[in-house]
Amino acid sequence: MSAPADAPLPAADLSSAEAPAAHQPYVPASQSPRELTFRALFLGAVLGIIFAASSVYLALKVGLTVSASIPIAVLSITIFRFFGRATILENNIVQTTGSAGESIAAGVAFTLPSLLLMGYDLAAGKVLVLSVLGGLLGVLMMIPLRHGLIVEEHGKLKYPEGTACADVLIVGETGGTNAKTVFAGFGIGFLYKLLGDPLKLFQMNPDHRFASWKGASIGGELTPEMLGVGYIIGPRTASVMMAGGVLAYLILIPMVAFFGDGLDAPIFPATTLIRDMSPNEIRSRYVLYIGAGAVATGGFISLGRALPTIFKAFKSGIKSFRAGKAEGAAKAPRTEQDLPFSVVVYGSLALLLAIWLAPMLGITFVSAVLIMLFGFFFVTVSSRITGEIGSSSNPISGMTVATLLITCLLFLAMGWVGVDHRAMALSTAAIVCIAASNGGTTSQDLKTGFLVGATPRRQQIGLLIGVVTSAFFIGSTLLFLNSSYTTVAAETYQAPMPPTAISAEVAKGPDGNEYRVAYQTESGASIPQGRYLVDASGQVAFVIDPGIGGRVPWATEKLGAKVKAPEGLEKTGTMLGPDRKSYDVVEVGQGAAVPAGRYLVEDGDLSYRVKEVKKLDAPKASLFALIIDGILTRKLPWGLVGIGVMLAIMMELCGVASLPFAVGVYLPISTSVPIFVGGIVRWLVDRKRGGAGGEEDFSPGTLLSSGYIAGGAIAGLVAALVAGLGMESRFDVGAFMPAVTGSNASGLVAFGLISAMLYSAAVRGQSAVGGAKH
């Protein structure tokens, strides 16, 4: 007989099981509390939309996102306490539904802006369709893998965020001191991140360049969420990741800087001299390709090791499909009921047809088949990576690079090197990227459900709903950010625009005249890729510079009345104004009759003010655009990719897992550093408490780490909102004492403090299960 919906349920040890049969979830299969309710789905969809919008901004700004499952779980518990107590399984449905928004937002923001950089328009309908198709593909492909990766690999694959999210849900259910540990961590993480950004009371991103060691640098993104992830994944994986970062930043980049110092010509893919590059520029132009090759190879190796488990899972699914799906599902325990295998088969066929026939995508049947194959492959790889190192460090962009490499090579072999094939290649990679991102998040959610005793089928329904609801807002957020920062600047080229690039679309220029809109998608031409306004003769009048990845970070505004230019100003150059006339450029300092800044001068009068405008860098999208053009124009640096391949193979020959190492090479070392510190704290705790087995998945240290992840992530949303509203200067309290707050020491002290808090809580706390001492 099942317990009442709101009855307290007995706790179980979530980490002691060595085999799937021994695992006992928090909610036994014999009980059926409320789970897939309308209020849980509604709240999950709303929170998913909020986190999706913020993730789009963060992905475009810094090229990464943070898992949203734990913050959503914390918010769900808190919100439902105001409207009547919810069951633990309802809260799990909320975080499951909401997490889909963050995961597909990452895939969309990493890939689709590449279209803007290649001269195409980015239509809302295309973003929506790609988001939905990729998100649904990620969920469907994970359904038959759940038993093999989540159940049979329990105890082997950690799924750190999924395990931590289960901890959050359980302590939210039980209350007491356990809940205080998580919420204390949440408060510390939130306050720390808020003080560091946007208030900037200490330096949260310290870095150091070695003066006598050209090209060498080290830094850290000292955030509580990365510290928590490092603690959860443990010292071994964190150390291997850090080793990859050391290789990239303290060996490879200095080596490139050393040998390139005497070169007088750029080396592809860079267009500037190596001696003029910063360490980060060398990384983005050269080392990133090495990391991408290593990640792709590590992914292939990981998949090869997982093949027996995957085949076993599929064999079981096919057997159930043939024997009668509904009858088999009815006999299975509640905690083992997935959506029928027929949903996977027929749903995948429907997605294949939709990808092929959707008119706005322009994808051929061959590309649609490639998407399905790549989708399955990288959903599997993404799920295993997530199980090893967590969602926040999952190198989705590395998998997308591998997809682009293979797709473009196949296109090259088939002679598909035309302009439209570049957009097709990117659409192929975009769907796979979104699917892989959502597949990794789905596996985390299913791990959480496995630990708390959820019904997989109901979680999978929540994920499908979360994909569709979030997709409608992800596209609008992406387009809003782009249009907000888009500028139109006067431009002149000697050659006219090719007639084939000029569309029938008409738009007004800043000078009030009407022009035709041209889309220059041909790379290597005399006119760079992009959107332009051209006159009747085909001559370029203005460039429409996108807000995402744009190359012109300025705009001009006409002064209300003519102002005499101050005496003694020196001309710093010439520039076309919005009226297409040439003006002298001058710099006006403080104390003049007009605000300090750059102005355009005509006959001694200030006519226009030149102001800086924000552009979102979109680092991943810029890389993808370069890869597509590089392969289809036969200019990709294959030597660098090959080095990455051999690095991964070398690590395997040394008996070290290549994937975490490859991730360390690919990611900035600033990401690996705080994860490494978290791993070191875990190592110290294990030694203090009597060996590597001293820490359990449900221990005080893990609970506090979970709170760090949640608090840091939610504070990151606040910082993103402040930046998106252009209010960073108003919140920059640290500007009043920059010598202190801007120093690297301030960040190291603050981060050391929360690291010490984590160590202290872990070594002195009681086990959350049964109250026994460790």
Secondary structure, DSSP 8 states (H G I E B T S, - for coil): ----TT-------SS--SSGGG---SS-TT---S-S-HHHHHHHHHHHHHHHHHHHHHHHHHS-----HHHHHHHHHHHHHHSS---HHHHHHHHHHHHHHHHHHHHHHHHTHHHHHTT----HHHHHHHHHHHHHHHHHHHGGGHIIIIITTBTTB--HHHHHHHHHHHHHHH-HHHHHHHHHHHHHHHHHHHHHTTS-SS-SS-EEE-TTSTT-EEE----HHHHHHHHHH-HHHHHHHHHHHHHIIIIIHHHHHHHHTT-SS--TT-SS-GGG--HHHHIIIIIHHHHHHHHHHHHHHHHHHHHHHHHHHHHHHHHHHHH-HHHHHHHS-GGG----HHHHHHHHHHHHHHHHH-TTT---HHHHHHHHHHHHHHHHHHHHHHHHH-STT--HHHHHHHHHHHHHHHHHHTT--SHHHHHHHHHHHHHHHHHHHHHHHHHHHHHHHHHHT--HHHHHHHHHHHHHHHHHHHHHHHHHHHHHH-EEEE---SS---GGGEEEEEEE-TTS-EEEEEEE--TTSSS-SEEEEE-TTS-EEEEEE-SBS-S--EEEEEEEEEEE--TT--EEEEEE-TTS-EEEEEEE-TTSSS-SEEEEEETTEEEEEEEE---B--HHHHHHHHHHHHHHTT---HHHHHHHHHHHHHHHHTTS-HHHHHHHHHS-HHHHHHHHHHHHHHHHHHHHTTSTTS--TTSHHHHHHHHHHHHHHHHHHHHHHHHHTT-HHHH-GGGGSHHHHTSHHHHHHHHHHHHHHHHHHHHH---TTTT---
